[in-house]
Amino acid sequence: MTSPPARRISPFLGPKLRHLDVEVGKAIPRVVATADDEAIHDLRVAIRRLRTLLRLARPAYGRFHADAVRLAYTAVFKATGELRDEEVLDETLDAVAVPEPSFVAWRALRTARERRLRRAAIARVRGGELAKARQLLRALVTLPALPKRDKNLGKFAKKCVERARRNVDRLRDVPTEDVVGLHDLRIAYKELRYAAELLAPALPIDLAALAEPAARFQKRLGEIHDADVAIATVSRARALEPATRAELLARLEALRAKRVAKYVAEMAPTAAEESGVEEHAADEASADEALSQPSVMQ
């Protein structure tokens, strides 16, 4: 009895990319309507997931064509980036606000900047940039993949997630005082999360399960990153009175310390679990080695 043929990459990636394109399409009218506070965030998440899968799909579609489609989405993604950063900064400042005139005036300037960025982002969406990107994507998934590129899906998915996990492992011990290092670790967790989520149907259970902790640590590191961005922004704000700036920075440092403590507390059980798994594996290896040795009682 012959075994069924192995699943290939392109029959899996095509429908998945089309589904992500539908999510982008759903977010567009919400962004244009301007009344939905989460619209920009949801659009960026949909584009980010789509860009991640396109990067992973290079072996199937070829780097040149996959990256051409990614680049078309990147323009709008970058255009909405500053706007989203301003939205997050506003939320962070709400947590440390002080009733002081220079702070109120400075925040009014930030609000005006956010409105300008929002108008510019909406103009780009209305201008058809996303429509062109979506057209390129449909062309990409409509054409068949070269047979020599249409590799085994299971091996492809496992390789993608294991590579993302190695990137996390390489950065995981970065000190919490290292702002840039924590930012890089957050990105690595994000890539691991999306790879495990998007490729889950083709993954072994243990690799698919990496999505949940990756999402959790991505969130915790994102909260720390938001505080770091606010600290840097307030430090550069010349419109703030020196005493007000000092008060805000003290509050932001306290907020960061609280978020770091939450992150470290959640990391500890994970590290202990992984250590236990490694010790168990080492014990099993030692037992196997002992069983393989010839008995002295023979």
Backbone hydrogen bonds, N-H to C=O, Kabsch-Sander energy under -0.5 kcal/mol:
donor,donor_aa,acceptor,acceptor_aa,energy
9,I,151,K,-1.3
12,F,9,I,-1.2
13,L,9,I,-2.6
14,G,10,S,-2.4
16,K,12,F,-1.4
17,L,13,L,-2.9
18,R,14,G,-2.2
19,H,15,P,-2.3
20,L,16,K,-2.0
21,D,17,L,-2.0
22,V,18,R,-1.8
23,E,19,H,-1.6
24,V,20,L,-1.9
25,G,21,D,-2.4
26,K,22,V,-2.0
27,A,23,E,-1.3
28,I,24,V,-1.3
30,R,26,K,-0.6
31,V,27,A,-2.0
32,V,28,I,-2.3
33,A,29,P,-1.9
34,T,30,R,-0.8
34,T,31,V,-0.8
36,D,30,R,-0.6
37,D,35,A,-0.7
39,A,36,D,-1.2
42,D,38,E,-2.6
43,L,39,A,-2.6
44,R,40,I,-2.4
45,V,41,H,-2.3
46,A,42,D,-2.3
47,I,43,L,-2.4
48,R,44,R,-2.9
49,R,45,V,-2.5
50,L,46,A,-1.9
51,R,47,I,-3.0
52,T,48,R,-2.3
53,L,49,R,-2.3
54,L,50,L,-2.2
55,R,51,R,-2.0
56,L,52,T,-2.3
57,A,53,L,-1.8
58,R,55,R,-1.2
60,A,57,A,-1.2
61,Y,57,A,-2.3
62,G,58,R,-2.6
66,A,62,G,-2.4
67,D,63,R,-2.6
68,A,64,F,-1.6
69,V,65,H,-1.7
70,R,66,A,-2.1
71,L,67,D,-2.7
72,A,68,A,-1.3
73,Y,69,V,-1.5
74,T,70,R,-2.1
75,A,71,L,-1.3
76,V,72,A,-0.6
77,F,73,Y,-2.2
78,K,74,T,-3.0
79,A,75,A,-1.7
80,T,76,V,-1.8
81,G,77,F,-0.6
81,G,78,K,-0.7
82,E,78,K,-0.9
84,R,80,T,-2.4
85,D,81,G,-2.5
86,E,82,E,-2.1
87,E,83,L,-2.1
88,V,84,R,-2.4
89,L,85,D,-2.5
90,D,86,E,-2.1
91,E,87,E,-1.7
92,T,88,V,-2.3
93,L,89,L,-2.7
94,D,90,D,-1.5
95,A,91,E,-0.7
95,A,92,T,-1.0
96,V,93,L,-1.1
97,A,93,L,-0.6
100,E,98,V,-2.2
103,F,100,E,-0.6
104,V,100,E,-2.3
105,A,101,P,-2.6
106,W,102,S,-2.2
107,R,103,F,-2.5
108,A,104,V,-1.6
109,L,105,A,-1.6
110,R,106,W,-1.9
111,T,107,R,-2.5
112,A,108,A,-2.1
113,R,109,L,-2.1
114,E,110,R,-2.4
115,R,111,T,-2.0
116,R,112,A,-1.9
117,L,113,R,-2.5
118,R,114,E,-2.3
119,R,115,R,-2.3
120,A,116,R,-2.2
121,A,117,L,-2.4
122,I,118,R,-2.6
123,A,119,R,-2.2
124,R,120,A,-1.7
125,V,121,A,-2.0
126,R,122,I,-3.0
127,G,123,A,-1.7
128,G,125,V,-1.4
129,E,124,R,-1.4
132,K,128,G,-2.0
133,A,129,E,-1.9
134,R,130,L,-2.7
135,Q,131,A,-1.7
136,L,132,K,-2.1
137,L,133,A,-2.1
138,R,134,R,-2.2
139,A,135,Q,-1.9
140,L,136,L,-2.2
141,V,137,L,-2.3
142,T,138,R,-1.2
143,L,139,A,-1.7
146,L,60,A,-0.5
149,R,146,L,-1.7
150,D,146,L,-1.2
151,K,149,R,-2.2
153,L,7,R,-3.1
156,F,152,N,-2.2
157,A,153,L,-2.9
158,K,154,G,-2.3
159,K,155,K,-2.3
160,C,156,F,-2.1
161,V,157,A,-2.1
162,E,158,K,-2.4
163,R,159,K,-2.1
164,A,160,C,-1.9
165,R,161,V,-2.5
166,R,162,E,-2.0
167,N,163,R,-1.6
168,V,164,A,-1.7
169,D,165,R,-2.7
170,R,166,R,-2.1
171,L,167,N,-0.9
171,L,168,V,-0.9
172,R,168,V,-1.5
174,V,171,L,-1.8
178,D,175,P,-1.5
179,V,177,E,-1.2
182,L,178,D,-2.5
183,H,179,V,-1.8
184,D,180,V,-2.3
185,L,181,G,-2.2
186,R,182,L,-2.4
187,I,183,H,-2.0
188,A,184,D,-2.1
189,Y,185,L,-2.6
190,K,186,R,-2.3
191,E,187,I,-2.4
192,L,188,A,-2.2
193,R,189,Y,-2.9
194,Y,190,K,-2.6
195,A,191,E,-2.3
196,A,192,L,-2.5
197,E,193,R,-2.6
198,L,194,Y,-3.0
199,L,195,A,-1.8
200,A,197,E,-0.8
202,A,199,L,-2.0
203,L,200,A,-1.8
208,A,204,P,-2.3
209,A,205,I,-2.1
210,L,207,L,-1.3
211,A,208,A,-1.5
212,E,209,A,-0.7
214,A,210,L,-1.9
215,A,211,A,-2.3
216,R,212,E,-2.0
217,F,213,P,-2.6
218,Q,214,A,-2.2
219,K,215,A,-2.0
220,R,216,R,-2.1
221,L,217,F,-2.6
222,G,218,Q,-2.0
223,E,219,K,-2.1
224,I,220,R,-1.7
225,H,221,L,-2.5
226,D,222,G,-2.3
227,A,223,E,-1.6
228,D,224,I,-2.3
229,V,225,H,-2.7
230,A,226,D,-2.1
231,I,227,A,-2.4
232,A,228,D,-2.3
233,T,229,V,-2.4
234,V,230,A,-2.8
235,S,231,I,-2.2
236,R,232,A,-1.2
237,A,233,T,-0.6
237,A,234,V,-1.0
238,R,236,R,-1.1
240,L,237,A,-1.0
245,R,241,E,-3.1
246,A,242,P,-2.4
247,E,243,A,-2.1
248,L,244,T,-2.7
249,L,245,R,-2.7
250,A,246,A,-2.1
251,R,247,E,-2.2
252,L,248,L,-2.7
253,E,249,L,-2.6
254,A,250,A,-2.0
255,L,251,R,-2.3
256,R,252,L,-2.7
257,A,253,E,-2.5
258,K,254,A,-2.0
259,R,255,L,-2.0
260,V,256,R,-2.9
261,A,257,A,-2.3
262,K,258,K,-1.7
263,Y,259,R,-2.1
264,V,260,V,-2.9
265,A,261,A,-2.3
266,E,262,K,-1.7
267,M,263,Y,-1.9
268,A,264,V,-1.8
270,T,266,E,-0.9
271,A,267,M,-2.6
272,A,268,A,-2.4
273,E,269,P,-2.5
274,E,270,T,-2.5
275,S,271,A,-2.4
276,G,272,A,-2.4
277,V,273,E,-2.2
278,E,274,E,-2.4
279,E,275,S,-2.7
280,H,276,G,-2.5
281,A,277,V,-2.4
282,A,278,E,-2.4
283,D,279,E,-2.6
284,E,280,H,-2.4
285,A,281,A,-2.3
286,S,282,A,-2.5
287,A,283,D,-2.5
288,D,284,E,-2.6
289,E,285,A,-2.3
290,A,286,S,-2.3
291,L,287,A,-2.4
292,S,288,D,-1.5
293,Q,289,E,-0.7
293,Q,290,A,-0.8
298,Q,295,S,-1.0
